[in-house]
């Protein structure tokens, strides 16, 4: 396995691809065209998300409207062949509706764990896991108010 904190040309290319990918998710969705294949698979899809890079772009734009100060910080990248694992964090302030939650104005930090497959410098697959329950808790939307349960 490789730790992409090294300085090899291949490591720099992977890190550049990943940095561009996460900039796309932080609000510049058209950057995906530079770093994912046209049949890129995002696994699992968000509710209402279409396939490929064009399917996620509207979701990124909506996400950016709900969280205009969104930032993604990559903490570590580890690779094994064409597979790359990423540990990252997403931060922002919830100022617009997202996942049915009305704006709260609350800041949050959630953990991201993602695995990517890379071919010829482009991502072909992304498997992702975000701590959305932690997000709901931080914005005050979870646990649901007990009086709503009756």
VMD Tcl script that builds the backbone (N, CA, C; Angstrom):
set m [mol new atoms 450]
animate dup $m
set s [atomselect $m all]
$s set {name element resname resid chain x y z} {
  {N N UNK 1 A 0.836 -1.189 0.000}
  {CA C UNK 1 A 0.000 0.000 0.000}
  {C C UNK 1 A 0.873 1.242 0.000}
  {N N UNK 2 A 0.360 2.295 -0.578}
  {CA C UNK 2 A 1.104 3.543 -0.672}
  {C C UNK 2 A 0.403 4.626 0.128}
  {N N UNK 3 A 1.166 5.460 0.762}
  {CA C UNK 3 A 0.640 6.652 1.420}
  {C C UNK 3 A 0.943 7.803 0.480}
  {N N UNK 4 A -0.084 8.517 0.035}
  {CA C UNK 4 A 0.112 9.553 -0.968}
  {C C UNK 4 A 0.655 10.853 -0.405}
  {N N UNK 5 A 1.273 10.787 0.758}
  {CA C UNK 5 A 2.021 11.948 1.236}
  {C C UNK 5 A 3.425 11.940 0.624}
  {N N UNK 6 A 3.755 10.868 -0.097}
  {CA C UNK 6 A 5.059 10.807 -0.761}
  {C C UNK 6 A 5.053 11.752 -1.960}
  {N N UNK 7 A 6.193 11.876 -2.614}
  {CA C UNK 7 A 6.314 12.884 -3.668}
  {C C UNK 7 A 6.492 12.291 -5.063}
  {N N UNK 8 A 6.131 11.044 -5.288}
  {CA C UNK 8 A 6.281 10.477 -6.622}
  {C C UNK 8 A 5.327 11.166 -7.595}
  {N N UNK 9 A 5.648 11.091 -8.881}
  {CA C UNK 9 A 4.786 11.687 -9.903}
  {C C UNK 9 A 3.385 11.080 -9.861}
  {N N UNK 10 A 3.304 9.762 -9.710}
  {CA C UNK 10 A 2.002 9.097 -9.648}
  {C C UNK 10 A 1.210 9.572 -8.437}
  {N N UNK 11 A 1.887 9.718 -7.308}
  {CA C UNK 11 A 1.209 10.182 -6.096}
  {C C UNK 11 A 0.700 11.612 -6.268}
  {N N UNK 12 A 1.518 12.460 -6.890}
  {CA C UNK 12 A 1.085 13.849 -7.131}
  {C C UNK 12 A -0.127 13.891 -8.059}
  {N N UNK 13 A -0.148 13.037 -9.091}
  {CA C UNK 13 A -1.276 13.005 -10.020}
  {C C UNK 13 A -2.555 12.570 -9.305}
  {N N UNK 14 A -2.453 11.543 -8.466}
  {CA C UNK 14 A -3.627 11.087 -7.719}
  {C C UNK 14 A -4.108 12.186 -6.785}
  {N N UNK 15 A -3.193 12.826 -6.098}
  {CA C UNK 15 A -3.594 13.892 -5.165}
  {C C UNK 15 A -4.229 15.069 -5.905}
  {N N UNK 16 A -3.701 15.420 -7.070}
  {CA C UNK 16 A -4.291 16.494 -7.877}
  {C C UNK 16 A -5.709 16.112 -8.311}
  {N N UNK 17 A -5.887 14.869 -8.753}
  {CA C UNK 17 A -7.216 14.389 -9.145}
  {C C UNK 17 A -8.180 14.474 -7.961}
  {N N UNK 18 A -7.749 13.998 -6.809}
  {CA C UNK 18 A -8.616 14.022 -5.629}
  {C C UNK 18 A -8.908 15.444 -5.169}
  {N N UNK 19 A -7.909 16.311 -5.162}
  {CA C UNK 19 A -8.137 17.698 -4.758}
  {C C UNK 19 A -9.165 18.363 -5.677}
  {N N UNK 20 A -9.070 18.108 -6.975}
  {CA C UNK 20 A -10.032 18.669 -7.923}
  {C C UNK 20 A -11.412 18.074 -7.694}
  {N N UNK 21 A -11.476 16.781 -7.456}
  {CA C UNK 21 A -12.746 16.105 -7.166}
  {C C UNK 21 A -13.437 16.741 -5.966}
  {N N UNK 22 A -12.705 16.967 -4.874}
  {CA C UNK 22 A -13.316 17.534 -3.675}
  {C C UNK 22 A -13.633 19.019 -3.840}
  {N N UNK 23 A -12.890 19.733 -4.656}
  {CA C UNK 23 A -13.269 21.124 -4.983}
  {C C UNK 23 A -14.590 21.131 -5.737}
  {N N UNK 24 A -14.794 20.153 -6.612}
  {CA C UNK 24 A -16.072 20.041 -7.329}
  {C C UNK 24 A -17.214 19.875 -6.336}
  {N N UNK 25 A -17.036 19.011 -5.354}
  {CA C UNK 25 A -18.089 18.767 -4.368}
  {C C UNK 25 A -18.277 19.929 -3.407}
  {N N UNK 26 A -17.276 20.764 -3.276}
  {CA C UNK 26 A -17.391 21.931 -2.398}
  {C C UNK 26 A -18.017 23.117 -3.127}
  {N N UNK 27 A -18.508 22.891 -4.355}
  {CA C UNK 27 A -19.253 23.952 -5.009}
  {C C UNK 27 A -18.879 24.286 -6.433}
  {N N UNK 28 A -17.961 23.528 -7.031}
  {CA C UNK 28 A -17.576 23.773 -8.420}
  {C C UNK 28 A -17.839 22.510 -9.244}
  {N N UNK 29 A -19.116 22.129 -9.427}
  {CA C UNK 29 A -19.441 20.820 -10.002}
  {C C UNK 29 A -18.887 20.557 -11.394}
  {N N UNK 30 A -18.664 21.594 -12.196}
  {CA C UNK 30 A -18.151 21.362 -13.541}
  {C C UNK 30 A -16.722 20.832 -13.545}
  {N N UNK 31 A -16.011 20.949 -12.417}
  {CA C UNK 31 A -14.674 20.369 -12.315}
  {C C UNK 31 A -14.708 18.845 -12.422}
  {N N UNK 32 A -15.857 18.242 -12.155}
  {CA C UNK 32 A -15.958 16.787 -12.282}
  {C C UNK 32 A -15.585 16.326 -13.686}
  {N N UNK 33 A -15.903 17.153 -14.686}
  {CA C UNK 33 A -15.601 16.782 -16.066}
  {C C UNK 33 A -14.116 16.526 -16.278}
  {N N UNK 34 A -13.268 17.107 -15.445}
  {CA C UNK 34 A -11.819 16.956 -15.568}
  {C C UNK 34 A -11.267 15.728 -14.862}
  {N N UNK 35 A -12.055 15.128 -13.944}
  {CA C UNK 35 A -11.461 14.089 -13.093}
  {C C UNK 35 A -12.250 12.796 -12.980}
  {N N UNK 36 A -13.450 12.734 -13.554}
  {CA C UNK 36 A -14.209 11.482 -13.522}
  {C C UNK 36 A -14.522 11.058 -14.954}
  {N N UNK 37 A -14.751 9.777 -15.132}
  {CA C UNK 37 A -15.138 9.273 -16.450}
  {C C UNK 37 A -16.601 9.610 -16.713}
  {N N UNK 38 A -16.997 9.569 -17.968}
  {CA C UNK 38 A -18.382 9.910 -18.323}
  {C C UNK 38 A -19.371 8.909 -17.745}
  {N N UNK 39 A -18.906 7.697 -17.439}
  {CA C UNK 39 A -19.784 6.691 -16.828}
  {C C UNK 39 A -19.434 6.444 -15.357}
  {N N UNK 40 A -18.815 7.450 -14.718}
  {CA C UNK 40 A -18.440 7.363 -13.303}
  {C C UNK 40 A -19.628 6.889 -12.473}
  {N N UNK 41 A -19.348 6.004 -11.540}
  {CA C UNK 41 A -20.385 5.473 -10.667}
  {C C UNK 41 A -20.200 6.013 -9.253}
  {N N UNK 42 A -21.218 6.678 -8.755}
  {CA C UNK 42 A -21.252 7.218 -7.396}
  {C C UNK 42 A -22.130 6.283 -6.581}
  {N N UNK 43 A -21.548 5.607 -5.603}
  {CA C UNK 43 A -22.237 4.533 -4.901}
  {C C UNK 43 A -22.250 4.812 -3.404}
  {N N UNK 44 A -23.401 4.936 -2.749}
  {CA C UNK 44 A -24.756 4.892 -3.285}
  {C C UNK 44 A -25.198 6.269 -3.794}
  {N N UNK 45 A -26.172 6.262 -4.690}
  {CA C UNK 45 A -26.739 7.509 -5.185}
  {C C UNK 45 A -27.575 8.170 -4.092}
  {N N UNK 46 A -27.600 9.503 -4.101}
  {CA C UNK 46 A -28.495 10.245 -3.207}
  {C C UNK 46 A -29.923 10.105 -3.720}
  {N N UNK 47 A -30.924 10.283 -2.856}
  {CA C UNK 47 A -32.309 10.258 -3.337}
  {C C UNK 47 A -32.499 11.287 -4.453}
  {N N UNK 48 A -33.005 10.862 -5.596}
  {CA C UNK 48 A -33.248 11.752 -6.714}
  {C C UNK 48 A -32.044 11.988 -7.614}
  {N N UNK 49 A -30.901 11.410 -7.289}
  {CA C UNK 49 A -29.684 11.616 -8.072}
  {C C UNK 49 A -29.673 10.708 -9.296}
  {N N UNK 50 A -29.323 11.276 -10.450}
  {CA C UNK 50 A -29.120 10.492 -11.652}
  {C C UNK 50 A -27.700 9.953 -11.697}
  {N N UNK 51 A -27.415 9.116 -12.675}
  {CA C UNK 51 A -26.105 8.506 -12.802}
  {C C UNK 51 A -25.075 9.419 -13.441}
  {N N UNK 52 A -23.819 9.054 -13.288}
  {CA C UNK 52 A -22.709 9.760 -13.908}
  {C C UNK 52 A -22.494 11.148 -13.339}
  {N N UNK 53 A -21.506 11.858 -13.879}
  {CA C UNK 53 A -21.212 13.193 -13.352}
  {C C UNK 53 A -22.371 14.172 -13.547}
  {N N UNK 54 A -23.114 14.038 -14.634}
  {CA C UNK 54 A -24.236 14.959 -14.858}
  {C C UNK 54 A -25.346 14.747 -13.832}
  {N N UNK 55 A -25.456 13.537 -13.289}
  {CA C UNK 55 A -26.482 13.241 -12.298}
  {C C UNK 55 A -26.227 13.876 -10.941}
  {N N UNK 56 A -24.962 14.092 -10.598}
  {CA C UNK 56 A -24.632 14.666 -9.286}
  {C C UNK 56 A -24.531 16.181 -9.322}
  {N N UNK 57 A -24.287 16.768 -10.484}
  {CA C UNK 57 A -24.080 18.217 -10.551}
  {C C UNK 57 A -25.244 19.023 -9.975}
  {N N UNK 58 A -26.513 18.707 -10.278}
  {CA C UNK 58 A -27.605 19.470 -9.657}
  {C C UNK 58 A -27.626 19.328 -8.137}
  {N N UNK 59 A -27.231 18.151 -7.637}
  {CA C UNK 59 A -27.191 17.928 -6.190}
  {C C UNK 59 A -26.098 18.782 -5.548}
  {N N UNK 60 A -24.957 18.892 -6.208}
  {CA C UNK 60 A -23.862 19.722 -5.682}
  {C C UNK 60 A -24.302 21.181 -5.638}
  {N N UNK 61 A -24.973 21.636 -6.694}
  {CA C UNK 61 A -25.442 23.032 -6.723}
  {C C UNK 61 A -26.455 23.290 -5.603}
  {N N UNK 62 A -27.373 22.354 -5.385}
  {CA C UNK 62 A -28.361 22.502 -4.308}
  {C C UNK 62 A -27.676 22.464 -2.945}
  {N N UNK 63 A -26.703 21.584 -2.803}
  {CA C UNK 63 A -25.960 21.479 -1.559}
  {C C UNK 63 A -25.241 22.786 -1.264}
  {N N UNK 64 A -24.647 23.365 -2.290}
  {CA C UNK 64 A -23.913 24.633 -2.140}
  {C C UNK 64 A -24.852 25.769 -1.722}
  {N N UNK 65 A -26.094 25.742 -2.221}
  {CA C UNK 65 A -27.059 26.762 -1.805}
  {C C UNK 65 A -27.454 26.576 -0.343}
  {N N UNK 66 A -27.563 25.342 0.100}
  {CA C UNK 66 A -27.942 25.066 1.493}
  {C C UNK 66 A -26.790 25.310 2.454}
  {N N UNK 67 A -25.552 25.145 1.964}
  {CA C UNK 67 A -24.361 25.269 2.802}
  {C C UNK 67 A -23.316 26.051 1.996}
  {N N UNK 68 A -23.466 27.372 1.894}
  {CA C UNK 68 A -22.609 28.159 1.010}
  {C C UNK 68 A -21.133 28.209 1.407}
  {N N UNK 69 A -20.828 27.948 2.665}
  {CA C UNK 69 A -19.428 27.974 3.103}
  {C C UNK 69 A -18.836 26.565 3.204}
  {N N UNK 70 A -19.419 25.622 2.485}
  {CA C UNK 70 A -18.975 24.238 2.515}
  {C C UNK 70 A -17.490 24.121 2.198}
  {N N UNK 71 A -16.788 23.331 2.990}
  {CA C UNK 71 A -15.369 23.047 2.746}
  {C C UNK 71 A -15.123 21.572 3.041}
  {N N UNK 72 A -14.235 20.980 2.261}
  {CA C UNK 72 A -13.845 19.585 2.475}
  {C C UNK 72 A -12.340 19.561 2.676}
  {N N UNK 73 A -11.925 18.954 3.779}
  {CA C UNK 73 A -10.509 18.835 4.111}
  {C C UNK 73 A -10.127 17.364 4.058}
  {N N UNK 74 A -9.158 17.032 3.219}
  {CA C UNK 74 A -8.667 15.660 3.129}
  {C C UNK 74 A -7.591 15.481 4.198}
  {N N UNK 75 A -7.804 14.493 5.067}
  {CA C UNK 75 A -6.847 14.222 6.142}
  {C C UNK 75 A -5.824 13.160 5.752}
  {N N UNK 76 A -6.274 12.122 5.034}
  {CA C UNK 76 A -5.316 11.107 4.613}
  {C C UNK 76 A -5.808 10.406 3.360}
  {N N UNK 77 A -4.837 9.965 2.569}
  {CA C UNK 77 A -5.080 9.244 1.326}
  {C C UNK 77 A -4.156 8.035 1.342}
  {N N UNK 78 A -4.725 6.863 1.120}
  {CA C UNK 78 A -3.944 5.633 1.082}
  {C C UNK 78 A -4.352 4.872 -0.170}
  {N N UNK 79 A -3.370 4.361 -0.910}
  {CA C UNK 79 A -3.660 3.684 -2.170}
  {C C UNK 79 A -3.106 2.267 -2.191}
  {N N UNK 80 A -3.808 1.440 -2.965}
  {CA C UNK 80 A -3.378 0.078 -3.235}
  {C C UNK 80 A -3.765 -0.217 -4.687}
  {N N UNK 81 A -2.802 -0.149 -5.580}
  {CA C UNK 81 A -3.099 -0.339 -7.001}
  {C C UNK 81 A -3.998 0.780 -7.511}
  {N N UNK 82 A -5.127 0.395 -8.118}
  {CA C UNK 82 A -6.047 1.396 -8.665}
  {C C UNK 82 A -7.110 1.834 -7.660}
  {N N UNK 83 A -6.987 1.394 -6.416}
  {CA C UNK 83 A -7.933 1.743 -5.354}
  {C C UNK 83 A -7.308 2.785 -4.432}
  {N N UNK 84 A -8.105 3.810 -4.080}
  {CA C UNK 84 A -7.628 4.875 -3.207}
  {C C UNK 84 A -8.650 5.097 -2.106}
  {N N UNK 85 A -8.200 5.103 -0.862}
  {CA C UNK 85 A -9.057 5.397 0.279}
  {C C UNK 85 A -8.790 6.810 0.781}
  {N N UNK 86 A -9.853 7.509 1.161}
  {CA C UNK 86 A -9.742 8.887 1.628}
  {C C UNK 86 A -10.485 9.031 2.947}
  {N N UNK 87 A -9.811 9.665 3.902}
  {CA C UNK 87 A -10.443 10.069 5.159}
  {C C UNK 87 A -10.463 11.583 5.136}
  {N N UNK 88 A -11.671 12.162 5.266}
  {CA C UNK 88 A -11.809 13.608 5.134}
  {C C UNK 88 A -12.887 14.116 6.082}
  {N N UNK 89 A -13.033 15.437 6.117}
  {CA C UNK 89 A -14.082 16.072 6.908}
  {C C UNK 89 A -14.744 17.156 6.069}
  {N N UNK 90 A -16.046 17.304 6.267}
  {CA C UNK 90 A -16.815 18.340 5.600}
  {C C UNK 90 A -17.309 19.301 6.676}
  {N N UNK 91 A -17.102 20.596 6.447}
  {CA C UNK 91 A -17.555 21.608 7.396}
  {C C UNK 91 A -18.405 22.634 6.662}
  {N N UNK 92 A -19.240 23.309 7.421}
  {CA C UNK 92 A -20.053 24.360 6.834}
  {C C UNK 92 A -21.101 24.850 7.810}
  {N N UNK 93 A -21.955 25.729 7.307}
  {CA C UNK 93 A -23.045 26.291 8.097}
  {C C UNK 93 A -24.340 26.039 7.344}
  {N N UNK 94 A -25.300 25.446 8.013}
  {CA C UNK 94 A -26.574 25.053 7.415}
  {C C UNK 94 A -27.498 26.271 7.312}
  {N N UNK 95 A -27.496 26.931 6.146}
  {CA C UNK 95 A -28.297 28.143 5.969}
  {C C UNK 95 A -29.431 27.985 4.965}
  {N N UNK 96 A -29.576 26.806 4.383}
  {CA C UNK 96 A -30.662 26.541 3.449}
  {C C UNK 96 A -31.184 25.132 3.656}
  {N N UNK 97 A -32.350 24.830 3.106}
  {CA C UNK 97 A -32.935 23.499 3.293}
  {C C UNK 97 A -32.060 22.433 2.647}
  {N N UNK 98 A -31.847 21.337 3.382}
  {CA C UNK 98 A -31.114 20.194 2.869}
  {C C UNK 98 A -31.660 18.939 3.500}
  {N N UNK 99 A -31.896 17.919 2.711}
  {CA C UNK 99 A -32.470 16.648 3.180}
  {C C UNK 99 A -33.751 16.880 3.969}
  {N N UNK 100 A -34.523 17.891 3.583}
  {CA C UNK 100 A -35.790 18.188 4.244}
  {C C UNK 100 A -35.656 18.947 5.548}
  {N N UNK 101 A -34.452 19.291 5.948}
  {CA C UNK 101 A -34.242 20.034 7.201}
  {C C UNK 101 A -34.213 21.529 6.888}
  {N N UNK 102 A -35.080 22.278 7.550}
  {CA C UNK 102 A -35.123 23.734 7.377}
  {C C UNK 102 A -33.809 24.349 7.858}
  {N N UNK 103 A -33.422 25.496 7.300}
  {CA C UNK 103 A -32.164 26.138 7.701}
  {C C UNK 103 A -32.105 26.405 9.202}
  {N N UNK 104 A -30.953 26.141 9.789}
  {CA C UNK 104 A -30.778 26.342 11.229}
  {C C UNK 104 A -29.721 27.388 11.553}
  {N N UNK 105 A -28.834 27.694 10.621}
  {CA C UNK 105 A -27.737 28.610 10.885}
  {C C UNK 105 A -26.634 27.990 11.723}
  {N N UNK 106 A -26.713 26.688 11.957}
  {CA C UNK 106 A -25.716 26.010 12.790}
  {C C UNK 106 A -24.541 25.498 11.962}
  {N N UNK 107 A -23.362 25.622 12.547}
  {CA C UNK 107 A -22.149 25.083 11.934}
  {C C UNK 107 A -22.065 23.586 12.245}
  {N N UNK 108 A -21.374 22.858 11.376}
  {CA C UNK 108 A -21.228 21.418 11.561}
  {C C UNK 108 A -19.893 20.949 11.002}
  {N N UNK 109 A -19.497 19.777 11.449}
  {CA C UNK 109 A -18.358 19.043 10.900}
  {C C UNK 109 A -18.764 17.588 10.842}
  {N N UNK 110 A -18.673 16.980 9.658}
  {CA C UNK 110 A -18.955 15.552 9.562}
  {C C UNK 110 A -17.784 14.840 8.895}
  {N N UNK 111 A -17.665 13.572 9.216}
  {CA C UNK 111 A -16.600 12.733 8.706}
  {C C UNK 111 A -17.010 12.112 7.376}
  {N N UNK 112 A -16.047 12.009 6.467}
  {CA C UNK 112 A -16.235 11.325 5.187}
  {C C UNK 112 A -15.218 10.190 5.093}
  {N N UNK 113 A -15.668 9.050 4.645}
  {CA C UNK 113 A -14.777 7.942 4.300}
  {C C UNK 113 A -15.162 7.517 2.897}
  {N N UNK 114 A -14.218 7.594 1.981}
  {CA C UNK 114 A -14.522 7.290 0.592}
  {C C UNK 114 A -13.429 6.422 -0.011}
  {N N UNK 115 A -13.870 5.610 -0.965}
  {CA C UNK 115 A -12.959 4.757 -1.702}
  {C C UNK 115 A -13.207 5.002 -3.178}
  {N N UNK 116 A -12.138 5.163 -3.925}
  {CA C UNK 116 A -12.231 5.474 -5.344}
  {C C UNK 116 A -11.447 4.446 -6.143}
  {N N UNK 117 A -11.915 4.201 -7.361}
  {CA C UNK 117 A -11.131 3.440 -8.335}
  {C C UNK 117 A -10.688 4.438 -9.393}
  {N N UNK 118 A -9.412 4.383 -9.747}
  {CA C UNK 118 A -8.840 5.323 -10.707}
  {C C UNK 118 A -8.272 4.557 -11.897}
  {N N UNK 119 A -8.624 5.014 -13.102}
  {CA C UNK 119 A -8.039 4.485 -14.336}
  {C C UNK 119 A -7.601 5.665 -15.195}
  {N N UNK 120 A -6.369 5.635 -15.646}
  {CA C UNK 120 A -5.839 6.691 -16.518}
  {C C UNK 120 A -6.052 8.092 -15.943}
  {N N UNK 121 A -5.857 8.240 -14.642}
  {CA C UNK 121 A -5.941 9.543 -13.993}
  {C C UNK 121 A -7.349 10.041 -13.717}
  {N N UNK 122 A -8.368 9.199 -13.971}
  {CA C UNK 122 A -9.757 9.615 -13.730}
  {C C UNK 122 A -10.456 8.609 -12.821}
  {N N UNK 123 A -11.355 9.127 -12.003}
  {CA C UNK 123 A -12.134 8.262 -11.123}
  {C C UNK 123 A -13.217 7.559 -11.941}
  {N N UNK 124 A -13.326 6.256 -11.756}
  {CA C UNK 124 A -14.381 5.482 -12.422}
  {C C UNK 124 A -15.493 5.113 -11.454}
  {N N UNK 125 A -15.146 4.985 -10.175}
  {CA C UNK 125 A -16.100 4.613 -9.131}
  {C C UNK 125 A -15.769 5.380 -7.861}
  {N N UNK 126 A -16.799 5.736 -7.121}
  {CA C UNK 126 A -16.632 6.304 -5.784}
  {C C UNK 126 A -17.651 5.638 -4.870}
  {N N UNK 127 A -17.139 5.006 -3.826}
  {CA C UNK 127 A -18.000 4.455 -2.776}
  {C C UNK 127 A -17.820 5.383 -1.585}
  {N N UNK 128 A -18.925 5.872 -1.037}
  {CA C UNK 128 A -18.783 6.886 0.008}
  {C C UNK 128 A -19.683 6.611 1.199}
  {N N UNK 129 A -19.223 7.117 2.342}
  {CA C UNK 129 A -19.960 7.016 3.589}
  {C C UNK 129 A -19.742 8.313 4.350}
  {N N UNK 130 A -20.826 9.060 4.551}
  {CA C UNK 130 A -20.770 10.314 5.292}
  {C C UNK 130 A -21.588 10.161 6.570}
  {N N UNK 131 A -21.229 10.899 7.585}
  {CA C UNK 131 A -21.920 10.838 8.875}
  {C C UNK 131 A -23.125 11.786 8.887}
  {N N UNK 132 A -24.164 11.446 8.098}
  {CA C UNK 132 A -25.345 12.318 8.030}
  {C C UNK 132 A -26.140 12.320 9.331}
  {N N UNK 133 A -26.119 11.242 10.108}
  {CA C UNK 133 A -26.781 11.278 11.421}
  {C C UNK 133 A -26.081 12.275 12.334}
  {N N UNK 134 A -24.757 12.327 12.254}
  {CA C UNK 134 A -24.020 13.336 13.013}
  {C C UNK 134 A -24.404 14.740 12.579}
  {N N UNK 135 A -24.605 14.936 11.277}
  {CA C UNK 135 A -25.036 16.233 10.761}
  {C C UNK 135 A -26.401 16.595 11.320}
  {N N UNK 136 A -27.357 15.660 11.257}
  {CA C UNK 136 A -28.703 15.918 11.791}
  {C C UNK 136 A -28.635 16.292 13.272}
  {N N UNK 137 A -27.790 15.601 14.019}
  {CA C UNK 137 A -27.632 15.898 15.438}
  {C C UNK 137 A -27.042 17.294 15.637}
  {N N UNK 138 A -26.025 17.647 14.877}
  {CA C UNK 138 A -25.359 18.943 15.040}
  {C C UNK 138 A -26.247 20.125 14.664}
  {N N UNK 139 A -27.156 19.917 13.702}
  {CA C UNK 139 A -28.048 21.022 13.330}
  {C C UNK 139 A -29.315 21.041 14.173}
  {N N UNK 140 A -29.455 20.067 15.081}
  {CA C UNK 140 A -30.599 20.042 15.987}
  {C C UNK 140 A -31.829 19.355 15.429}
  {N N UNK 141 A -31.687 18.603 14.344}
  {CA C UNK 141 A -32.833 17.917 13.734}
  {C C UNK 141 A -32.985 16.477 14.203}
  {N N UNK 142 A -32.043 15.994 15.027}
  {CA C UNK 142 A -32.093 14.618 15.533}
  {C C UNK 142 A -31.494 14.590 16.909}
  {N N UNK 143 A -32.030 13.908 17.863}
  {CA C UNK 143 A -33.221 13.079 17.699}
  {C C UNK 143 A -34.474 13.943 17.562}
  {N N UNK 144 A -35.480 13.350 16.939}
  {CA C UNK 144 A -36.738 14.071 16.730}
  {C C UNK 144 A -37.323 14.461 18.076}
  {N N UNK 145 A -37.958 15.603 18.126}
  {CA C UNK 145 A -38.578 16.089 19.349}
  {C C UNK 145 A -39.643 15.086 19.807}
  {N N UNK 146 A -39.625 14.708 21.106}
  {CA C UNK 146 A -40.551 13.699 21.613}
  {C C UNK 146 A -42.001 14.072 21.403}
  {N N UNK 147 A -42.333 15.359 21.481}
  {CA C UNK 147 A -43.729 15.734 21.311}
  {C C UNK 147 A -44.208 15.496 19.872}
  {N N UNK 148 A -43.283 15.414 18.907}
  {CA C UNK 148 A -43.662 15.119 17.532}
  {C C UNK 148 A -43.990 13.647 17.350}
  {N N UNK 149 A -43.528 12.793 18.254}
  {CA C UNK 149 A -43.721 11.345 18.123}
  {C C UNK 149 A -45.110 10.907 18.583}
  {N N UNK 150 A -45.854 11.765 19.264}
  {CA C UNK 150 A -47.155 11.320 19.767}
  {C C UNK 150 A -48.258 11.468 18.755}
}
mol reanalyze $m
mol bondsrecalc $m
mol representation Tube
mol addrep $m
